[in-house]
Amino acid sequence: RKEIAKIREDGDRRIRETNESLEIALAQASAATEECENETRKRKSVEHLLQQTNHEHQVEKQDLLHHHDQEVAQLHTLYDEERVGMLQTLQQQCTQLIEASRASVGRKGTR
């Protein structure tokens, strides 16, 4: 009888130890699962932020390119206007010099 009681006590003790070990293992597995889920949420949040930042960067880049193109077009227009103005002024000055020269030659020839 003592042997049977001892065997039962050992069996009960081993079952308690096994149950405690299982509870510990389940708690660790649960904690690991929760940590994994938290890390997954963080990763997805960072990925979303990265996509949003990339999109904003592309939009800003397109805006800057558009602004640059407008500035270049304005500079080309200004350059063309100034060039035309200078050529017109030069042409007027040449015409005035030619007319003055003709008038001068004409006055010398009539004397």
Backbone as JSON Lines, residues from 0, in Angstrom:
{"i":0,"aa":"R","n":[0.81,-1.18,0.0],"ca":[0.0,0.0,0.0],"c":[0.86,1.25,0.0]}
{"i":1,"aa":"K","n":[1.9,1.27,0.77],"ca":[2.79,2.43,0.8],"c":[3.43,2.65,-0.57]}
{"i":2,"aa":"E","n":[3.75,1.57,-1.21],"ca":[4.37,1.71,-2.55],"c":[3.39,2.31,-3.54]}
{"i":3,"aa":"I","n":[2.17,1.87,-3.47],"ca":[1.15,2.39,-4.38],"c":[0.91,3.86,-4.08]}
{"i":4,"aa":"A","n":[0.84,4.21,-2.81],"ca":[0.64,5.6,-2.4],"c":[1.83,6.45,-2.88]}
{"i":5,"aa":"K","n":[3.03,5.9,-2.72],"ca":[4.24,6.61,-3.16],"c":[4.21,6.81,-4.67]}
{"i":6,"aa":"I","n":[3.83,5.76,-5.4],"ca":[3.76,5.86,-6.88],"c":[2.72,6.91,-7.28]}
{"i":7,"aa":"R","n":[1.58,6.9,-6.56],"ca":[0.53,7.9,-6.86],"c":[1.05,9.3,-6.57]}
{"i":8,"aa":"E","n":[1.71,9.5,-5.45],"ca":[2.25,10.81,-5.1],"c":[3.25,11.27,-6.15]}
{"i":9,"aa":"D","n":[4.16,10.38,-6.56],"ca":[5.14,10.7,-7.61],"c":[4.43,11.06,-8.91]}
{"i":10,"aa":"G","n":[3.4,10.26,-9.25],"ca":[2.64,10.54,-10.48],"c":[1.93,11.87,-10.41]}
{"i":11,"aa":"D","n":[1.28,12.13,-9.25],"ca":[0.59,13.42,-9.07],"c":[1.58,14.59,-9.13]}
{"i":12,"aa":"R","n":[2.75,14.43,-8.49],"ca":[3.79,15.46,-8.5],"c":[4.26,15.72,-9.93]}
{"i":13,"aa":"R","n":[4.5,14.66,-10.68],"ca":[4.96,14.8,-12.07],"c":[3.89,15.48,-12.93]}
{"i":14,"aa":"I","n":[2.62,15.12,-12.68],"ca":[1.53,15.77,-13.43],"c":[1.48,17.26,-13.1]}
{"i":15,"aa":"R","n":[1.62,17.62,-11.81],"ca":[1.63,19.03,-11.41],"c":[2.81,19.76,-12.06]}
{"i":16,"aa":"E","n":[3.99,19.14,-12.02],"ca":[5.18,19.74,-12.63],"c":[4.99,19.91,-14.14]}
{"i":17,"aa":"T","n":[4.41,18.89,-14.75],"ca":[4.17,18.96,-16.2],"c":[3.17,20.06,-16.51]}
{"i":18,"aa":"N","n":[2.09,20.12,-15.7],"ca":[1.09,21.17,-15.91],"c":[1.7,22.56,-15.71]}
{"i":19,"aa":"E","n":[2.52,22.72,-14.69],"ca":[3.2,24.0,-14.46],"c":[4.11,24.35,-15.63]}
{"i":20,"aa":"S","n":[4.85,23.36,-16.12],"ca":[5.74,23.58,-17.26],"c":[4.93,23.97,-18.49]}
{"i":21,"aa":"L","n":[3.78,23.29,-18.69],"ca":[2.91,23.62,-19.82],"c":[2.35,25.03,-19.69]}
{"i":22,"aa":"E","n":[1.94,25.41,-18.49],"ca":[1.42,26.76,-18.26],"c":[2.5,27.8,-18.55]}
{"i":23,"aa":"I","n":[3.7,27.54,-18.11],"ca":[4.82,28.46,-18.37],"c":[5.09,28.55,-19.86]}
{"i":24,"aa":"A","n":[5.12,27.38,-20.52],"ca":[5.37,27.35,-21.96],"c":[4.26,28.07,-22.71]}
{"i":25,"aa":"L","n":[3.0,27.87,-22.31],"ca":[1.88,28.57,-22.96],"c":[1.95,30.07,-22.72]}
{"i":26,"aa":"A","n":[2.33,30.49,-21.54],"ca":[2.48,31.92,-21.24],"c":[3.59,32.52,-22.09]}
{"i":27,"aa":"Q","n":[4.7,31.8,-22.23],"ca":[5.81,32.29,-23.06],"c":[5.4,32.35,-24.53]}
{"i":28,"aa":"A","n":[4.66,31.32,-24.99],"ca":[4.2,31.3,-26.37],"c":[3.23,32.45,-26.62]}
{"i":29,"aa":"S","n":[2.35,32.69,-25.65],"ca":[1.4,33.8,-25.77],"c":[2.13,35.14,-25.82]}
{"i":30,"aa":"A","n":[3.12,35.31,-24.95],"ca":[3.91,36.55,-24.93],"c":[4.67,36.73,-26.24]}
{"i":31,"aa":"A","n":[5.23,35.63,-26.74],"ca":[5.97,35.7,-28.01],"c":[5.02,36.05,-29.16]}
{"i":32,"aa":"T","n":[3.83,35.46,-29.16],"ca":[2.84,35.76,-30.2],"c":[2.43,37.22,-30.14]}
{"i":33,"aa":"E","n":[2.18,37.72,-28.94],"ca":[1.8,39.13,-28.77],"c":[2.91,40.06,-29.25]}
{"i":34,"aa":"E","n":[4.14,39.73,-28.89],"ca":[5.29,40.55,-29.33],"c":[5.41,40.52,-30.84]}
{"i":35,"aa":"C","n":[5.21,39.35,-31.42],"ca":[5.29,39.22,-32.88],"c":[4.2,40.07,-33.55]}
{"i":36,"aa":"E","n":[2.99,40.02,-32.99],"ca":[1.89,40.82,-33.54],"c":[2.18,42.31,-33.41]}
{"i":37,"aa":"N","n":[2.74,42.73,-32.27],"ca":[3.12,44.13,-32.09],"c":[4.17,44.56,-33.1]}
{"i":38,"aa":"E","n":[5.18,43.72,-33.29],"ca":[6.24,44.03,-34.26],"c":[5.67,44.08,-35.68]}
{"i":39,"aa":"T","n":[4.73,43.2,-35.98],"ca":[4.09,43.2,-37.3],"c":[3.32,44.5,-37.51]}
{"i":40,"aa":"R","n":[2.58,44.94,-36.48],"ca":[1.86,46.21,-36.57],"c":[2.83,47.37,-36.77]}
{"i":41,"aa":"K","n":[3.93,47.36,-36.02],"ca":[4.94,48.42,-36.18],"c":[5.5,48.42,-37.59]}
{"i":42,"aa":"R","n":[5.84,47.22,-38.11],"ca":[6.41,47.12,-39.45],"c":[5.42,47.67,-40.49]}
{"i":43,"aa":"K","n":[4.15,47.27,-40.36],"ca":[3.15,47.75,-41.31],"c":[2.99,49.26,-41.22]}
{"i":44,"aa":"S","n":[3.06,49.79,-40.01],"ca":[2.97,51.24,-39.83],"c":[4.15,51.94,-40.49]}
{"i":45,"aa":"V","n":[5.34,51.4,-40.31],"ca":[6.54,51.99,-40.92],"c":[6.47,51.87,-42.45]}
{"i":46,"aa":"E","n":[6.0,50.73,-42.94],"ca":[5.86,50.56,-44.4],"c":[4.87,51.57,-44.96]}
{"i":47,"aa":"H","n":[3.76,51.79,-44.26],"ca":[2.77,52.77,-44.72],"c":[3.37,54.17,-44.71]}
{"i":48,"aa":"L","n":[4.08,54.49,-43.64],"ca":[4.73,55.8,-43.54],"c":[5.74,55.98,-44.67]}
{"i":49,"aa":"L","n":[6.48,54.93,-44.98],"ca":[7.46,54.99,-46.06],"c":[6.78,55.23,-47.41]}
{"i":50,"aa":"Q","n":[5.69,54.52,-47.66],"ca":[4.94,54.72,-48.9],"c":[4.41,56.14,-48.99]}
{"i":51,"aa":"Q","n":[3.87,56.63,-47.89],"ca":[3.33,57.98,-47.86],"c":[4.45,59.0,-48.1]}
{"i":52,"aa":"T","n":[5.6,58.79,-47.47],"ca":[6.73,59.7,-47.64],"c":[7.24,59.66,-49.08]}
{"i":53,"aa":"N","n":[7.32,58.47,-49.67],"ca":[7.74,58.36,-51.07],"c":[6.76,59.08,-51.99]}
{"i":54,"aa":"H","n":[5.48,58.93,-51.73],"ca":[4.47,59.61,-52.55],"c":[4.62,61.13,-52.43]}
{"i":55,"aa":"E","n":[4.75,61.61,-51.19],"ca":[4.93,63.05,-50.97],"c":[6.2,63.55,-51.66]}
{"i":56,"aa":"H","n":[7.26,62.75,-51.62],"ca":[8.51,63.12,-52.28],"c":[8.31,63.24,-53.79]}
{"i":57,"aa":"Q","n":[7.59,62.28,-54.37],"ca":[7.34,62.31,-55.81],"c":[6.5,63.54,-56.19]}
{"i":58,"aa":"V","n":[5.48,63.83,-55.39],"ca":[4.64,65.0,-55.66],"c":[5.47,66.28,-55.57]}
{"i":59,"aa":"E","n":[6.28,66.38,-54.53],"ca":[7.13,67.57,-54.37],"c":[8.14,67.68,-55.52]}
{"i":60,"aa":"K","n":[8.69,66.55,-55.91],"ca":[9.65,66.54,-57.03],"c":[8.97,67.03,-58.31]}
{"i":61,"aa":"Q","n":[7.75,66.56,-58.58],"ca":[7.03,66.99,-59.78],"c":[6.71,68.48,-59.7]}
{"i":62,"aa":"D","n":[6.32,68.96,-58.51],"ca":[6.04,70.39,-58.34],"c":[7.28,71.23,-58.6]}
{"i":63,"aa":"L","n":[8.42,70.77,-58.07],"ca":[9.67,71.51,-58.28],"c":[10.08,71.5,-59.76]}
{"i":64,"aa":"L","n":[9.91,70.36,-60.42],"ca":[10.24,70.29,-61.84],"c":[9.35,71.22,-62.65]}
{"i":65,"aa":"H","n":[8.06,71.24,-62.32],"ca":[7.12,72.11,-63.02],"c":[7.5,73.57,-62.8]}
{"i":66,"aa":"H","n":[7.81,73.91,-61.54],"ca":[8.22,75.29,-61.22],"c":[9.5,75.65,-61.96]}
{"i":67,"aa":"H","n":[10.44,74.73,-61.99],"ca":[11.7,74.97,-62.71],"c":[11.44,75.2,-64.2]}
{"i":68,"aa":"D","n":[10.6,74.35,-64.79],"ca":[10.28,74.51,-66.21],"c":[9.64,75.87,-66.48]}
{"i":69,"aa":"Q","n":[8.77,76.31,-65.57],"ca":[8.15,77.64,-65.73],"c":[9.19,78.74,-65.65]}
{"i":70,"aa":"E","n":[10.11,78.63,-64.69],"ca":[11.17,79.64,-64.57],"c":[12.05,79.68,-65.81]}
{"i":71,"aa":"V","n":[12.4,78.51,-66.33],"ca":[13.23,78.45,-67.54],"c":[12.48,79.08,-68.71]}
{"i":72,"aa":"A","n":[11.2,78.79,-68.84],"ca":[10.4,79.37,-69.93],"c":[10.34,80.89,-69.79]}
{"i":73,"aa":"Q","n":[10.17,81.38,-68.55],"ca":[10.15,82.83,-68.33],"c":[11.49,83.47,-68.68]}
{"i":74,"aa":"L","n":[12.57,82.8,-68.32],"ca":[13.9,83.32,-68.65],"c":[14.13,83.34,-70.15]}
{"i":75,"aa":"H","n":[13.67,82.3,-70.85],"ca":[13.8,82.28,-72.31],"c":[13.0,83.43,-72.93]}
{"i":76,"aa":"T","n":[11.81,83.66,-72.44],"ca":[10.97,84.74,-72.94],"c":[11.64,86.08,-72.69]}
{"i":77,"aa":"L","n":[12.14,86.29,-71.47],"ca":[12.83,87.53,-71.12],"c":[14.06,87.72,-72.0]}
{"i":78,"aa":"Y","n":[14.83,86.65,-72.21],"ca":[16.02,86.72,-73.05],"c":[15.64,87.12,-74.48]}
{"i":79,"aa":"D","n":[14.6,86.46,-75.01],"ca":[14.17,86.77,-76.38],"c":[13.7,88.21,-76.49]}
{"i":80,"aa":"E","n":[12.95,88.69,-75.49],"ca":[12.47,90.07,-75.52],"c":[13.63,91.05,-75.47]}
{"i":81,"aa":"E","n":[14.6,90.79,-74.6],"ca":[15.76,91.68,-74.5],"c":[16.58,91.65,-75.79]}
{"i":82,"aa":"R","n":[16.74,90.45,-76.36],"ca":[17.51,90.32,-77.6],"c":[16.83,91.1,-78.73]}
{"i":83,"aa":"V","n":[15.53,90.94,-78.84],"ca":[14.78,91.67,-79.88],"c":[14.9,93.17,-79.65]}
{"i":84,"aa":"G","n":[14.77,93.59,-78.39],"ca":[14.89,95.02,-78.07],"c":[16.27,95.56,-78.42]}
{"i":85,"aa":"M","n":[17.3,94.79,-78.1],"ca":[18.66,95.23,-78.41],"c":[18.89,95.28,-79.92]}
{"i":86,"aa":"L","n":[18.38,94.29,-80.64],"ca":[18.53,94.28,-82.1],"c":[17.78,95.45,-82.72]}
{"i":87,"aa":"Q","n":[16.6,95.77,-82.21],"ca":[15.85,96.91,-82.74],"c":[16.59,98.22,-82.48]}
{"i":88,"aa":"T","n":[17.14,98.35,-81.25],"ca":[17.91,99.54,-80.91],"c":[19.14,99.65,-81.81]}
{"i":89,"aa":"L","n":[19.83,98.53,-82.0],"ca":[21.01,98.51,-82.86],"c":[20.63,98.87,-84.29]}
{"i":90,"aa":"Q","n":[19.53,98.34,-84.77],"ca":[19.07,98.63,-86.12],"c":[18.73,100.12,-86.26]}
{"i":91,"aa":"Q","n":[18.07,100.68,-85.26],"ca":[17.73,102.11,-85.29],"c":[18.99,102.97,-85.3]}
{"i":92,"aa":"Q","n":[19.96,102.58,-84.47],"ca":[21.21,103.34,-84.41],"c":[21.95,103.25,-85.74]}
{"i":93,"aa":"C","n":[21.98,102.06,-86.33],"ca":[22.65,101.9,-87.64],"c":[21.94,102.74,-88.71]}
{"i":94,"aa":"T","n":[20.62,102.71,-88.67],"ca":[19.85,103.49,-89.65],"c":[20.13,104.98,-89.46]}
{"i":95,"aa":"Q","n":[20.19,105.42,-88.23],"ca":[20.48,106.84,-87.96],"c":[21.88,107.21,-88.44]}
{"i":96,"aa":"L","n":[22.86,106.29,-88.21],"ca":[24.23,106.56,-88.67],"c":[24.29,106.61,-90.19]}
{"i":97,"aa":"I","n":[23.6,105.67,-90.83],"ca":[23.59,105.66,-92.3],"c":[22.94,106.93,-92.82]}
{"i":98,"aa":"E","n":[21.81,107.33,-92.24],"ca":[21.13,108.55,-92.69],"c":[21.99,109.77,-92.43]}
{"i":99,"aa":"A","n":[22.67,109.77,-91.26],"ca":[23.55,110.91,-90.96],"c":[24.72,110.94,-91.94]}
{"i":100,"aa":"S","n":[25.23,109.74,-92.26],"ca":[26.34,109.68,-93.21],"c":[25.89,110.14,-94.59]}
{"i":101,"aa":"R","n":[24.73,109.73,-95.03],"ca":[24.18,110.15,-96.34],"c":[23.95,111.66,-96.36]}
{"i":102,"aa":"A","n":[23.4,112.14,-95.25],"ca":[23.14,113.58,-95.18],"c":[24.45,114.34,-95.23]}
{"i":103,"aa":"S","n":[25.48,113.8,-94.55],"ca":[26.77,114.46,-94.53],"c":[27.4,114.44,-95.93]}
{"i":104,"aa":"V","n":[27.29,113.31,-96.62],"ca":[27.84,113.19,-97.97],"c":[27.06,114.09,-98.91]}
{"i":105,"aa":"G","n":[25.78,114.14,-98.72],"ca":[24.93,114.98,-99.57],"c":[25.24,116.47,-99.38]}
{"i":106,"aa":"R","n":[25.55,116.88,-98.15],"ca":[25.88,118.26,-97.89],"c":[27.24,118.61,-98.48]}
{"i":107,"aa":"K","n":[28.18,117.68,-98.44],"ca":[29.51,117.94,-99.0],"c":[29.43,118.04,-100.51]}
{"i":108,"aa":"G","n":[28.58,117.23,-101.09],"ca":[28.47,117.22,-102.55],"c":[27.73,118.44,-103.08]}
{"i":109,"aa":"T","n":[26.93,119.11,-102.32],"ca":[26.19,120.27,-102.78],"c":[26.95,121.56,-102.54]}
{"i":110,"aa":"R","n":[28.03,121.51,-101.92],"ca":[28.81,122.71,-101.64],"c":[29.63,123.11,-102.76]}
